[in-house]
Amino acid sequence: MGHSFTGAPTTWEYGKEMTVIKTGIYGDTGMVGQEIEKVLQNHKRATIAFRQNSKRREGVLSDCDVAFLATKDPESMRFAPEALTAGVKVIDMSGAFRLPKAAFEAGYGMVHTAPELLKEAVYGLPALFAKQIANARLVGNPGCYPTSVILSLHPLKTLVQGEATIVATSGTSGARAEVEEVANEITYNYGKRHKHVPEMVLYSGFEVNFTPIVLRSVFAGINANIRIELADSLKSLANEEAAMQLREAIANAYDADDLVRVVEDSDAHWWGTRDVVGTHELLIKLGVDDGFAYINALEDNLCKGAASQAVENMNLMQGLPRLYGMVCRFDC
């Protein structure tokens, strides 16, 4: 059974006629576009009024209130100006509007073709920027890897130090690819070369080195493992006491709507990706050893790392409770 998040009732909901949010999806046949549509199926205030992919264009863009760009970076830089000119708010799923121009061009290896929009673009991480998102015309939805890393590290600025070393696995859907029958784990773009590194650095507040591993026989799930040195003030503490301070800092940094939960392994249950796939949650567990924090962050790369976070952004931009209409495929 799924779990529904409706948020507190508002005056807006009690109107005689329920306002309908008309949405558009560019790239509706891709994995992310399809996942956005799945999330919207449970949303009583949203309907899809426009679709575009490489083969067809249906509906009228200017009728929409908001458009999701489930497209690659070059296409997003084309479609965002088109939608904004039509009076439609934009939530972009690519990396095109997450970074300043220089950082984007260095990390993505391409010229930004809509740089005039970057000054108004808001980073779409509701746990950190909900107020700015609510007033935005253009939101750059975070990447799946950065969501797990930023939400883990951001609350720890005074408790850890130095460069974070990150090793993370992702199901093959993170690369918009189908599952392979034979196990095939591929490490790629390690160190500073992955395009998500500038995003992690900018919004976490820490330098990082990053090793991503795609599990081509697994469909969904992010398992990010972060090693970072403790601040000097924590090094004199016993390992469990230092770990408790880190856990409390993360737990206290987020509200219930953020769906970030600190968990601990036990003999009864060891937390893994099966606990997050199909949900909108980020689970964080951590320990301390030999002066370093070891943080494990778990999320569904298509939900928390993409589509469900995008619908949260839509809700904020349209004045709805942030988790309105969010239903997990499994209990959250």
ChimeraX attribute file (.defattr): number of C-alpha atoms within 10 A of each C-alpha:
attribute: neighborCount
match mode: 1-to-1
recipient: residues
	/A:1	9
	/A:2	13
	/A:3	14
	/A:4	17
	/A:5	16
	/A:6	15
	/A:7	14
	/A:8	11
	/A:9	11
	/A:10	11
	/A:11	6
	/A:12	12
	/A:13	13
	/A:14	9
	/A:15	9
	/A:16	7
	/A:17	8
	/A:18	11
	/A:19	12
	/A:20	11
	/A:21	19
	/A:22	19
	/A:23	24
	/A:24	29
	/A:25	26
	/A:26	22
	/A:27	22
	/A:28	22
	/A:29	17
	/A:30	15
	/A:31	19
	/A:32	24
	/A:33	23
	/A:34	17
	/A:35	19
	/A:36	23
	/A:37	20
	/A:38	15
	/A:39	19
	/A:40	21
	/A:41	16
	/A:42	15
	/A:43	19
	/A:44	13
	/A:45	17
	/A:46	18
	/A:47	16
	/A:48	17
	/A:49	20
	/A:50	21
	/A:51	21
	/A:52	18
	/A:53	16
	/A:54	9
	/A:55	7
	/A:56	7
	/A:57	12
	/A:58	11
	/A:59	13
	/A:60	11
	/A:61	23
	/A:62	19
	/A:63	15
	/A:64	22
	/A:65	22
	/A:66	28
	/A:67	28
	/A:68	30
	/A:69	28
	/A:70	28
	/A:71	23
	/A:72	14
	/A:73	20
	/A:74	16
	/A:75	15
	/A:76	26
	/A:77	22
	/A:78	12
	/A:79	20
	/A:80	24
	/A:81	17
	/A:82	15
	/A:83	22
	/A:84	17
	/A:85	11
	/A:86	14
	/A:87	16
	/A:88	23
	/A:89	24
	/A:90	31
	/A:91	30
	/A:92	30
	/A:93	27
	/A:94	21
	/A:95	23
	/A:96	28
	/A:97	31
	/A:98	25
	/A:99	21
	/A:100	17
	/A:101	20
	/A:102	12
	/A:103	16
	/A:104	21
	/A:105	15
	/A:106	13
	/A:107	19
	/A:108	18
	/A:109	10
	/A:110	11
	/A:111	13
	/A:112	19
	/A:113	14
	/A:114	17
	/A:115	14
	/A:116	11
	/A:117	16
	/A:118	18
	/A:119	12
	/A:120	12
	/A:121	23
	/A:122	23
	/A:123	25
	/A:124	30
	/A:125	26
	/A:126	21
	/A:127	17
	/A:128	17
	/A:129	13
	/A:130	19
	/A:131	12
	/A:132	17
	/A:133	25
	/A:134	21
	/A:135	14
	/A:136	21
	/A:137	18
	/A:138	28
	/A:139	29
	/A:140	25
	/A:141	30
	/A:142	28
	/A:143	24
	/A:144	23
	/A:145	25
	/A:146	21
	/A:147	26
	/A:148	30
	/A:149	26
	/A:150	21
	/A:151	24
	/A:152	25
	/A:153	22
	/A:154	18
	/A:155	21
	/A:156	21
	/A:157	13
	/A:158	12
	/A:159	19
	/A:160	23
	/A:161	17
	/A:162	12
	/A:163	14
	/A:164	22
	/A:165	17
	/A:166	21
	/A:167	19
	/A:168	21
	/A:169	23
	/A:170	26
	/A:171	26
	/A:172	22
	/A:173	21
	/A:174	26
	/A:175	13
	/A:176	13
	/A:177	13
	/A:178	15
	/A:179	17
	/A:180	13
	/A:181	9
	/A:182	9
	/A:183	11
	/A:184	12
	/A:185	16
	/A:186	11
	/A:187	13
	/A:188	13
	/A:189	12
	/A:190	15
	/A:191	15
	/A:192	15
	/A:193	16
	/A:194	16
	/A:195	18
	/A:196	20
	/A:197	20
	/A:198	23
	/A:199	25
	/A:200	26
	/A:201	18
	/A:202	15
	/A:203	19
	/A:204	21
	/A:205	15
	/A:206	20
	/A:207	16
	/A:208	21
	/A:209	19
	/A:210	24
	/A:211	19
	/A:212	20
	/A:213	21
	/A:214	21
	/A:215	23
	/A:216	23
	/A:217	16
	/A:218	20
	/A:219	22
	/A:220	24
	/A:221	29
	/A:222	30
	/A:223	25
	/A:224	25
	/A:225	23
	/A:226	24
	/A:227	19
	/A:228	21
	/A:229	21
	/A:230	24
	/A:231	19
	/A:232	13
	/A:233	11
	/A:234	19
	/A:235	18
	/A:236	11
	/A:237	12
	/A:238	14
	/A:239	17
	/A:240	12
	/A:241	14
	/A:242	23
	/A:243	23
	/A:244	14
	/A:245	14
	/A:246	24
	/A:247	23
	/A:248	12
	/A:249	17
	/A:250	19
	/A:251	17
	/A:252	10
	/A:253	15
	/A:254	16
	/A:255	11
	/A:256	9
	/A:257	15
	/A:258	20
	/A:259	17
	/A:260	25
	/A:261	18
	/A:262	17
	/A:263	15
	/A:264	13
	/A:265	11
	/A:266	8
	/A:267	5
	/A:268	6
	/A:269	8
	/A:270	10
	/A:271	17
	/A:272	18
	/A:273	18
	/A:274	13
	/A:275	19
	/A:276	26
	/A:277	24
	/A:278	23
	/A:279	25
	/A:280	29
	/A:281	24
	/A:282	24
	/A:283	23
	/A:284	25
	/A:285	20
	/A:286	21
	/A:287	19
	/A:288	22
	/A:289	15
	/A:290	10
	/A:291	19
	/A:292	21
	/A:293	24
	/A:294	20
	/A:295	22
	/A:296	25
	/A:297	26
	/A:298	29
	/A:299	32
	/A:300	31
	/A:301	32
	/A:302	30
	/A:303	27
	/A:304	29
	/A:305	27
	/A:306	25
	/A:307	29
	/A:308	26
	/A:309	28
	/A:310	26
	/A:311	25
	/A:312	26
	/A:313	29
	/A:314	29
	/A:315	21
	/A:316	22
	/A:317	25
	/A:318	18
	/A:319	13
	/A:320	22
	/A:321	17
	/A:322	25
	/A:323	25
	/A:324	22
	/A:325	24
	/A:326	24
	/A:327	25
	/A:328	22
	/A:329	16
	/A:330	14
	/A:331	14
	/A:332	18
